[in-house]
Amino acid sequence: MLNADNSESRPLMTNEQLASLGGGRVAYVKPIRSEDLSRLFPAAPAVQPGLQLFALLGADGTPIIVTDSRDAAVANAMQNELEMVSLH
């Protein structure tokens, strides 16, 4: 996060502080390609290349689940009472 009031654009908080917001109750959905699956989910079985998947990740980037639909990832977040945020 950058401080808009300062022309030097100093960070308002560190990456670690940002990741700890929400006390483990904040998550986001990230579209990924099946080729990137093993990077986020090392224990995942091999999957056909070229597939669009959706990963549900904690605010700190911890992988939670992977699915083939964004709706299923959001439903899992809601089922686990995680607050969804949008990343830009």
Backbone as XML, in Angstrom:
<?xml version="1.0"?>
<chain id="A" units="angstrom">
  <residue number="1" name="MET">
    <atom name="N" x="0.836" y="-1.163" z="0.000"/>
    <atom name="CA" x="0.000" y="0.000" z="0.000"/>
    <atom name="C" x="0.888" y="1.235" z="0.000"/>
  </residue>
  <residue number="2" name="LEU">
    <atom name="N" x="0.552" y="2.210" z="-0.805"/>
    <atom name="CA" x="1.351" y="3.416" z="-0.870"/>
    <atom name="C" x="0.607" y="4.578" z="-0.246"/>
  </residue>
  <residue number="3" name="ASN">
    <atom name="N" x="1.346" y="5.475" z="0.342"/>
    <atom name="CA" x="0.795" y="6.666" z="0.952"/>
    <atom name="C" x="0.616" y="7.719" z="-0.130"/>
  </residue>
  <residue number="4" name="ALA">
    <atom name="N" x="-0.607" y="8.041" z="-0.495"/>
    <atom name="CA" x="-0.887" y="8.991" z="-1.575"/>
    <atom name="C" x="-0.570" y="10.429" z="-1.185"/>
  </residue>
  <residue number="5" name="ASP">
    <atom name="N" x="-0.469" y="10.719" z="0.122"/>
    <atom name="CA" x="-0.203" y="12.084" z="0.575"/>
    <atom name="C" x="1.269" y="12.442" z="0.511"/>
  </residue>
  <residue number="6" name="ASN">
    <atom name="N" x="2.133" y="11.500" z="0.299"/>
    <atom name="CA" x="3.560" y="11.739" z="0.324"/>
    <atom name="C" x="4.114" y="11.564" z="-1.075"/>
  </residue>
  <residue number="7" name="SER">
    <atom name="N" x="4.778" y="12.587" z="-1.592"/>
    <atom name="CA" x="5.304" y="12.508" z="-2.947"/>
    <atom name="C" x="6.388" y="11.446" z="-3.080"/>
  </residue>
  <residue number="8" name="GLU">
    <atom name="N" x="6.969" y="11.001" z="-1.953"/>
    <atom name="CA" x="7.986" y="9.952" z="-1.989"/>
    <atom name="C" x="7.365" y="8.564" z="-2.058"/>
  </residue>
  <residue number="9" name="SER">
    <atom name="N" x="6.056" y="8.447" z="-1.911"/>
    <atom name="CA" x="5.322" y="7.178" z="-1.976"/>
    <atom name="C" x="5.888" y="6.134" z="-1.014"/>
  </residue>
  <residue number="10" name="ARG">
    <atom name="N" x="5.965" y="6.478" z="0.236"/>
    <atom name="CA" x="6.415" y="5.536" z="1.259"/>
    <atom name="C" x="5.320" y="4.529" z="1.552"/>
  </residue>
  <residue number="11" name="PRO">
    <atom name="N" x="5.667" y="3.278" z="1.795"/>
    <atom name="CA" x="4.656" y="2.283" z="2.171"/>
    <atom name="C" x="4.034" y="2.623" z="3.524"/>
  </residue>
  <residue number="12" name="LEU">
    <atom name="N" x="2.715" y="2.418" z="3.628"/>
    <atom name="CA" x="2.027" y="2.619" z="4.894"/>
    <atom name="C" x="2.250" y="1.439" z="5.828"/>
  </residue>
  <residue number="13" name="MET">
    <atom name="N" x="2.439" y="0.251" z="5.250"/>
    <atom name="CA" x="2.692" y="-0.941" z="6.050"/>
    <atom name="C" x="3.561" y="-1.896" z="5.247"/>
  </residue>
  <residue number="14" name="THR">
    <atom name="N" x="4.198" y="-2.798" z="5.955"/>
    <atom name="CA" x="5.049" y="-3.785" z="5.294"/>
    <atom name="C" x="4.187" y="-4.864" z="4.655"/>
  </residue>
  <residue number="15" name="ASN">
    <atom name="N" x="4.789" y="-5.663" z="3.792"/>
    <atom name="CA" x="4.073" y="-6.792" z="3.189"/>
    <atom name="C" x="3.598" y="-7.764" z="4.262"/>
  </residue>
  <residue number="16" name="GLU">
    <atom name="N" x="4.402" y="-7.963" z="5.294"/>
    <atom name="CA" x="4.029" y="-8.864" z="6.386"/>
    <atom name="C" x="2.817" y="-8.332" z="7.147"/>
  </residue>
  <residue number="17" name="GLN">
    <atom name="N" x="2.778" y="-7.027" z="7.394"/>
    <atom name="CA" x="1.634" y="-6.428" z="8.077"/>
    <atom name="C" x="0.373" y="-6.548" z="7.220"/>
  </residue>
  <residue number="18" name="LEU">
    <atom name="N" x="0.504" y="-6.320" z="5.932"/>
    <atom name="CA" x="-0.635" y="-6.426" z="5.022"/>
    <atom name="C" x="-1.155" y="-7.861" z="5.003"/>
  </residue>
  <residue number="19" name="ALA">
    <atom name="N" x="-0.253" y="-8.840" z="4.934"/>
    <atom name="CA" x="-0.650" y="-10.246" z="4.882"/>
    <atom name="C" x="-1.346" y="-10.700" z="6.151"/>
  </residue>
  <residue number="20" name="SER">
    <atom name="N" x="-1.012" y="-10.092" z="7.286"/>
    <atom name="CA" x="-1.605" y="-10.523" z="8.556"/>
    <atom name="C" x="-2.967" y="-9.889" z="8.826"/>
  </residue>
  <residue number="21" name="LEU">
    <atom name="N" x="-3.394" y="-8.953" z="8.000"/>
    <atom name="CA" x="-4.705" y="-8.335" z="8.190"/>
    <atom name="C" x="-5.800" y="-9.389" z="8.123"/>
  </residue>
  <residue number="22" name="GLY">
    <atom name="N" x="-6.777" y="-9.272" z="8.947"/>
    <atom name="CA" x="-7.895" y="-10.200" z="8.920"/>
    <atom name="C" x="-7.672" y="-11.450" z="9.734"/>
  </residue>
  <residue number="23" name="GLY">
    <atom name="N" x="-6.525" y="-11.605" z="10.338"/>
    <atom name="CA" x="-6.257" y="-12.728" z="11.228"/>
    <atom name="C" x="-6.536" y="-14.087" z="10.614"/>
  </residue>
  <residue number="24" name="GLY">
    <atom name="N" x="-6.153" y="-14.279" z="9.348"/>
    <atom name="CA" x="-6.372" y="-15.562" z="8.697"/>
    <atom name="C" x="-7.786" y="-15.766" z="8.194"/>
  </residue>
  <residue number="25" name="ARG">
    <atom name="N" x="-8.595" y="-14.730" z="8.169"/>
    <atom name="CA" x="-9.990" y="-14.845" z="7.752"/>
    <atom name="C" x="-10.246" y="-14.149" z="6.416"/>
  </residue>
  <residue number="26" name="VAL">
    <atom name="N" x="-9.184" y="-13.707" z="5.737"/>
    <atom name="CA" x="-9.317" y="-12.994" z="4.466"/>
    <atom name="C" x="-8.708" y="-13.854" z="3.364"/>
  </residue>
  <residue number="27" name="ALA">
    <atom name="N" x="-9.392" y="-13.917" z="2.220"/>
    <atom name="CA" x="-8.912" y="-14.727" z="1.102"/>
    <atom name="C" x="-9.237" y="-14.040" z="-0.217"/>
  </residue>
  <residue number="28" name="TYR">
    <atom name="N" x="-8.587" y="-14.525" z="-1.260"/>
    <atom name="CA" x="-8.862" y="-14.030" z="-2.607"/>
    <atom name="C" x="-8.762" y="-15.180" z="-3.596"/>
  </residue>
  <residue number="29" name="VAL">
    <atom name="N" x="-9.399" y="-14.999" z="-4.743"/>
    <atom name="CA" x="-9.384" y="-16.000" z="-5.808"/>
    <atom name="C" x="-8.422" y="-15.519" z="-6.882"/>
  </residue>
  <residue number="30" name="LYS">
    <atom name="N" x="-7.574" y="-16.433" z="-7.321"/>
    <atom name="CA" x="-6.594" y="-16.110" z="-8.361"/>
    <atom name="C" x="-6.741" y="-17.109" z="-9.502"/>
  </residue>
  <residue number="31" name="PRO">
    <atom name="N" x="-6.988" y="-16.619" z="-10.721"/>
    <atom name="CA" x="-7.014" y="-17.536" z="-11.856"/>
    <atom name="C" x="-5.595" y="-18.035" z="-12.129"/>
  </residue>
  <residue number="32" name="ILE">
    <atom name="N" x="-5.462" y="-19.335" z="-12.374"/>
    <atom name="CA" x="-4.156" y="-19.914" z="-12.692"/>
    <atom name="C" x="-4.322" y="-20.885" z="-13.859"/>
  </residue>
  <residue number="33" name="ARG">
    <atom name="N" x="-3.238" y="-21.197" z="-14.504"/>
    <atom name="CA" x="-3.221" y="-22.207" z="-15.558"/>
    <atom name="C" x="-2.809" y="-23.523" z="-14.920"/>
  </residue>
  <residue number="34" name="SER">
    <atom name="N" x="-3.265" y="-24.611" z="-15.484"/>
    <atom name="CA" x="-2.926" y="-25.922" z="-14.925"/>
    <atom name="C" x="-1.417" y="-26.151" z="-14.899"/>
  </residue>
  <residue number="35" name="GLU">
    <atom name="N" x="-0.678" y="-25.516" z="-15.793"/>
    <atom name="CA" x="0.784" y="-25.637" z="-15.797"/>
    <atom name="C" x="1.406" y="-25.048" z="-14.528"/>
  </residue>
  <residue number="36" name="ASP">
    <atom name="N" x="0.710" y="-24.130" z="-13.857"/>
    <atom name="CA" x="1.224" y="-23.485" z="-12.645"/>
    <atom name="C" x="0.735" y="-24.157" z="-11.365"/>
  </residue>
  <residue number="37" name="LEU">
    <atom name="N" x="-0.074" y="-25.180" z="-11.500"/>
    <atom name="CA" x="-0.690" y="-25.832" z="-10.344"/>
    <atom name="C" x="0.345" y="-26.362" z="-9.346"/>
  </residue>
  <residue number="38" name="SER">
    <atom name="N" x="1.367" y="-27.044" z="-9.832"/>
    <atom name="CA" x="2.343" y="-27.656" z="-8.919"/>
    <atom name="C" x="3.153" y="-26.625" z="-8.144"/>
  </residue>
  <residue number="39" name="ARG">
    <atom name="N" x="3.275" y="-25.408" z="-8.655"/>
    <atom name="CA" x="3.985" y="-24.350" z="-7.938"/>
    <atom name="C" x="3.211" y="-23.934" z="-6.690"/>
  </residue>
  <residue number="40" name="LEU">
    <atom name="N" x="1.893" y="-23.804" z="-6.810"/>
    <atom name="CA" x="1.063" y="-23.400" z="-5.670"/>
    <atom name="C" x="0.651" y="-24.580" z="-4.800"/>
  </residue>
  <residue number="41" name="PHE">
    <atom name="N" x="0.426" y="-25.723" z="-5.421"/>
    <atom name="CA" x="-0.052" y="-26.922" z="-4.725"/>
    <atom name="C" x="0.884" y="-28.088" z="-5.055"/>
  </residue>
  <residue number="42" name="PRO">
    <atom name="N" x="2.049" y="-28.163" z="-4.415"/>
    <atom name="CA" x="3.040" y="-29.187" z="-4.762"/>
    <atom name="C" x="2.515" y="-30.625" z="-4.668"/>
  </residue>
  <residue number="43" name="ALA">
    <atom name="N" x="1.557" y="-30.893" z="-3.810"/>
    <atom name="CA" x="1.041" y="-32.254" z="-3.643"/>
    <atom name="C" x="-0.070" y="-32.598" z="-4.635"/>
  </residue>
  <residue number="44" name="ALA">
    <atom name="N" x="-0.450" y="-31.661" z="-5.478"/>
    <atom name="CA" x="-1.539" y="-31.903" z="-6.431"/>
    <atom name="C" x="-1.110" y="-32.920" z="-7.483"/>
  </residue>
  <residue number="45" name="PRO">
    <atom name="N" x="-2.044" y="-33.745" z="-7.920"/>
    <atom name="CA" x="-1.709" y="-34.698" z="-8.985"/>
    <atom name="C" x="-1.507" y="-33.972" z="-10.315"/>
  </residue>
  <residue number="46" name="ALA">
    <atom name="N" x="-0.893" y="-34.644" z="-11.254"/>
    <atom name="CA" x="-0.692" y="-34.065" z="-12.587"/>
    <atom name="C" x="-2.055" y="-33.801" z="-13.228"/>
  </residue>
  <residue number="47" name="VAL">
    <atom name="N" x="-2.154" y="-32.662" z="-13.889"/>
    <atom name="CA" x="-3.402" y="-32.240" z="-14.537"/>
    <atom name="C" x="-3.087" y="-31.911" z="-15.985"/>
  </residue>
  <residue number="48" name="GLN">
    <atom name="N" x="-4.044" y="-32.149" z="-16.841"/>
    <atom name="CA" x="-3.909" y="-31.845" z="-18.270"/>
    <atom name="C" x="-3.456" y="-30.389" z="-18.445"/>
  </residue>
  <residue number="49" name="PRO">
    <atom name="N" x="-2.449" y="-30.140" z="-19.265"/>
    <atom name="CA" x="-2.011" y="-28.756" z="-19.510"/>
    <atom name="C" x="-3.065" y="-27.960" z="-20.281"/>
  </residue>
  <residue number="50" name="GLY">
    <atom name="N" x="-3.021" y="-26.636" z="-20.100"/>
    <atom name="CA" x="-3.899" y="-25.747" z="-20.847"/>
    <atom name="C" x="-5.246" y="-25.478" z="-20.219"/>
  </residue>
  <residue number="51" name="LEU">
    <atom name="N" x="-5.463" y="-25.962" z="-18.992"/>
    <atom name="CA" x="-6.748" y="-25.737" z="-18.327"/>
    <atom name="C" x="-6.734" y="-24.446" z="-17.518"/>
  </residue>
  <residue number="52" name="GLN">
    <atom name="N" x="-7.861" y="-23.758" z="-17.487"/>
    <atom name="CA" x="-8.043" y="-22.585" z="-16.615"/>
    <atom name="C" x="-8.555" y="-23.091" z="-15.277"/>
  </residue>
  <residue number="53" name="LEU">
    <atom name="N" x="-7.832" y="-22.794" z="-14.199"/>
    <atom name="CA" x="-8.221" y="-23.180" z="-12.850"/>
    <atom name="C" x="-8.320" y="-21.940" z="-11.982"/>
  </residue>
  <residue number="54" name="PHE">
    <atom name="N" x="-8.863" y="-22.110" z="-10.788"/>
    <atom name="CA" x="-9.004" y="-20.998" z="-9.854"/>
    <atom name="C" x="-8.513" y="-21.448" z="-8.487"/>
  </residue>
  <residue number="55" name="ALA">
    <atom name="N" x="-7.570" y="-20.694" z="-7.934"/>
    <atom name="CA" x="-7.010" y="-21.005" z="-6.622"/>
    <atom name="C" x="-7.581" y="-20.034" z="-5.596"/>
  </residue>
  <residue number="56" name="LEU">
    <atom name="N" x="-7.988" y="-20.571" z="-4.465"/>
    <atom name="CA" x="-8.395" y="-19.751" z="-3.328"/>
    <atom name="C" x="-7.172" y="-19.657" z="-2.433"/>
  </residue>
  <residue number="57" name="LEU">
    <atom name="N" x="-6.731" y="-18.428" z="-2.171"/>
    <atom name="CA" x="-5.519" y="-18.192" z="-1.408"/>
    <atom name="C" x="-5.814" y="-17.309" z="-0.203"/>
  </residue>
  <residue number="58" name="GLY">
    <atom name="N" x="-5.117" y="-17.559" z="0.894"/>
    <atom name="CA" x="-5.221" y="-16.698" z="2.067"/>
    <atom name="C" x="-4.553" y="-15.365" z="1.773"/>
  </residue>
  <residue number="59" name="ALA">
    <atom name="N" x="-4.807" y="-14.364" z="2.607"/>
    <atom name="CA" x="-4.245" y="-13.030" z="2.406"/>
    <atom name="C" x="-2.727" y="-13.065" z="2.300"/>
  </residue>
  <residue number="60" name="ASP">
    <atom name="N" x="-2.097" y="-14.023" z="2.964"/>
    <atom name="CA" x="-0.643" y="-14.138" z="2.915"/>
    <atom name="C" x="-0.155" y="-14.981" z="1.752"/>
  </residue>
  <residue number="61" name="GLY">
    <atom name="N" x="-1.070" y="-15.420" z="0.888"/>
    <atom name="CA" x="-0.710" y="-16.219" z="-0.278"/>
    <atom name="C" x="-0.747" y="-17.718" z="-0.049"/>
  </residue>
  <residue number="62" name="THR">
    <atom name="N" x="-1.132" y="-18.143" z="1.160"/>
    <atom name="CA" x="-1.220" y="-19.569" z="1.453"/>
    <atom name="C" x="-2.325" y="-20.211" z="0.622"/>
  </residue>
  <residue number="63" name="PRO">
    <atom name="N" x="-2.005" y="-21.248" z="-0.161"/>
    <atom name="CA" x="-3.037" y="-21.909" z="-0.956"/>
    <atom name="C" x="-4.039" y="-22.645" z="-0.072"/>
  </residue>
  <residue number="64" name="ILE">
    <atom name="N" x="-5.320" y="-22.507" z="-0.400"/>
    <atom name="CA" x="-6.384" y="-23.161" z="0.361"/>
    <atom name="C" x="-7.004" y="-24.283" z="-0.472"/>
  </residue>
  <residue number="65" name="ILE">
    <atom name="N" x="-7.520" y="-23.943" z="-1.644"/>
    <atom name="CA" x="-8.090" y="-24.951" z="-2.547"/>
    <atom name="C" x="-7.835" y="-24.529" z="-3.988"/>
  </residue>
  <residue number="66" name="VAL">
    <atom name="N" x="-8.008" y="-25.495" z="-4.888"/>
    <atom name="CA" x="-7.988" y="-25.209" z="-6.319"/>
    <atom name="C" x="-9.201" y="-25.905" z="-6.926"/>
  </residue>
  <residue number="67" name="THR">
    <atom name="N" x="-9.809" y="-25.253" z="-7.909"/>
    <atom name="CA" x="-11.005" y="-25.789" z="-8.539"/>
    <atom name="C" x="-11.052" y="-25.328" z="-9.993"/>
  </residue>
  <residue number="68" name="ASP">
    <atom name="N" x="-11.987" y="-25.886" z="-10.738"/>
    <atom name="CA" x="-12.102" y="-25.494" z="-12.144"/>
    <atom name="C" x="-13.135" y="-24.392" z="-12.366"/>
  </residue>
  <residue number="69" name="SER">
    <atom name="N" x="-13.730" y="-23.871" z="-11.275"/>
    <atom name="CA" x="-14.668" y="-22.755" z="-11.444"/>
    <atom name="C" x="-14.474" y="-21.708" z="-10.344"/>
  </residue>
  <residue number="70" name="ARG">
    <atom name="N" x="-14.588" y="-20.462" z="-10.757"/>
    <atom name="CA" x="-14.463" y="-19.363" z="-9.798"/>
    <atom name="C" x="-15.580" y="-19.451" z="-8.764"/>
  </residue>
  <residue number="71" name="ASP">
    <atom name="N" x="-16.787" y="-19.791" z="-9.202"/>
    <atom name="CA" x="-17.928" y="-19.892" z="-8.291"/>
    <atom name="C" x="-17.674" y="-20.913" z="-7.184"/>
  </residue>
  <residue number="72" name="ALA">
    <atom name="N" x="-17.059" y="-22.032" z="-7.515"/>
    <atom name="CA" x="-16.762" y="-23.055" z="-6.509"/>
    <atom name="C" x="-15.728" y="-22.545" z="-5.507"/>
  </residue>
  <residue number="73" name="ALA">
    <atom name="N" x="-14.745" y="-21.778" z="-5.960"/>
    <atom name="CA" x="-13.745" y="-21.213" z="-5.056"/>
    <atom name="C" x="-14.392" y="-20.209" z="-4.102"/>
  </residue>
  <residue number="74" name="VAL">
    <atom name="N" x="-15.272" y="-19.360" z="-4.636"/>
    <atom name="CA" x="-15.977" y="-18.379" z="-3.801"/>
    <atom name="C" x="-16.899" y="-19.096" z="-2.819"/>
  </residue>
  <residue number="75" name="ALA">
    <atom name="N" x="-17.588" y="-20.127" z="-3.267"/>
    <atom name="CA" x="-18.477" y="-20.889" z="-2.384"/>
    <atom name="C" x="-17.690" y="-21.520" z="-1.239"/>
  </residue>
  <residue number="76" name="ASN">
    <atom name="N" x="-16.487" y="-22.025" z="-1.518"/>
    <atom name="CA" x="-15.650" y="-22.602" z="-0.478"/>
    <atom name="C" x="-15.250" y="-21.535" z="0.537"/>
  </residue>
  <residue number="77" name="ALA">
    <atom name="N" x="-14.929" y="-20.346" z="0.064"/>
    <atom name="CA" x="-14.579" y="-19.252" z="0.967"/>
    <atom name="C" x="-15.751" y="-18.906" z="1.875"/>
  </residue>
  <residue number="78" name="MET">
    <atom name="N" x="-16.941" y="-18.828" z="1.288"/>
    <atom name="CA" x="-18.130" y="-18.498" z="2.077"/>
    <atom name="C" x="-18.437" y="-19.607" z="3.081"/>
  </residue>
  <residue number="79" name="GLN">
    <atom name="N" x="-18.297" y="-20.851" z="2.658"/>
    <atom name="CA" x="-18.559" y="-21.995" z="3.524"/>
    <atom name="C" x="-17.614" y="-22.002" z="4.728"/>
  </residue>
  <residue number="80" name="ASN">
    <atom name="N" x="-16.404" y="-21.503" z="4.520"/>
    <atom name="CA" x="-15.408" y="-21.459" z="5.588"/>
    <atom name="C" x="-15.332" y="-20.091" z="6.267"/>
  </residue>
  <residue number="81" name="GLU">
    <atom name="N" x="-16.350" y="-19.264" z="5.997"/>
    <atom name="CA" x="-16.488" y="-17.946" z="6.611"/>
    <atom name="C" x="-15.262" y="-17.062" z="6.411"/>
  </residue>
  <residue number="82" name="LEU">
    <atom name="N" x="-14.709" y="-17.125" z="5.198"/>
    <atom name="CA" x="-13.597" y="-16.264" z="4.841"/>
    <atom name="C" x="-14.148" y="-15.014" z="4.175"/>
  </residue>
  <residue number="83" name="GLU">
    <atom name="N" x="-13.552" y="-13.891" z="4.458"/>
    <atom name="CA" x="-13.959" y="-12.645" z="3.820"/>
    <atom name="C" x="-13.176" y="-12.510" z="2.514"/>
  </residue>
  <residue number="84" name="MET">
    <atom name="N" x="-13.896" y="-12.370" z="1.402"/>
    <atom name="CA" x="-13.267" y="-12.260" z="0.095"/>
    <atom name="C" x="-12.867" y="-10.810" z="-0.177"/>
  </residue>
  <residue number="85" name="VAL">
    <atom name="N" x="-11.675" y="-10.664" z="-0.740"/>
    <atom name="CA" x="-11.206" y="-9.343" z="-1.155"/>
    <atom name="C" x="-10.821" y="-9.408" z="-2.626"/>
  </residue>
  <residue number="86" name="SER">
    <atom name="N" x="-10.817" y="-8.259" z="-3.265"/>
    <atom name="CA" x="-10.449" y="-8.158" z="-4.658"/>
    <atom name="C" x="-9.053" y="-7.561" z="-4.745"/>
  </residue>
  <residue number="87" name="LEU">
    <atom name="N" x="-8.211" y="-8.137" z="-5.587"/>
    <atom name="CA" x="-6.856" y="-7.627" z="-5.779"/>
    <atom name="C" x="-6.776" y="-6.899" z="-7.101"/>
  </residue>
  <residue number="88" name="HIS">
    <atom name="N" x="-6.002" y="-5.844" z="-7.110"/>
    <atom name="CA" x="-5.822" y="-5.066" z="-8.346"/>
    <atom name="C" x="-4.356" y="-4.869" z="-8.630"/>
  </residue>
</chain>
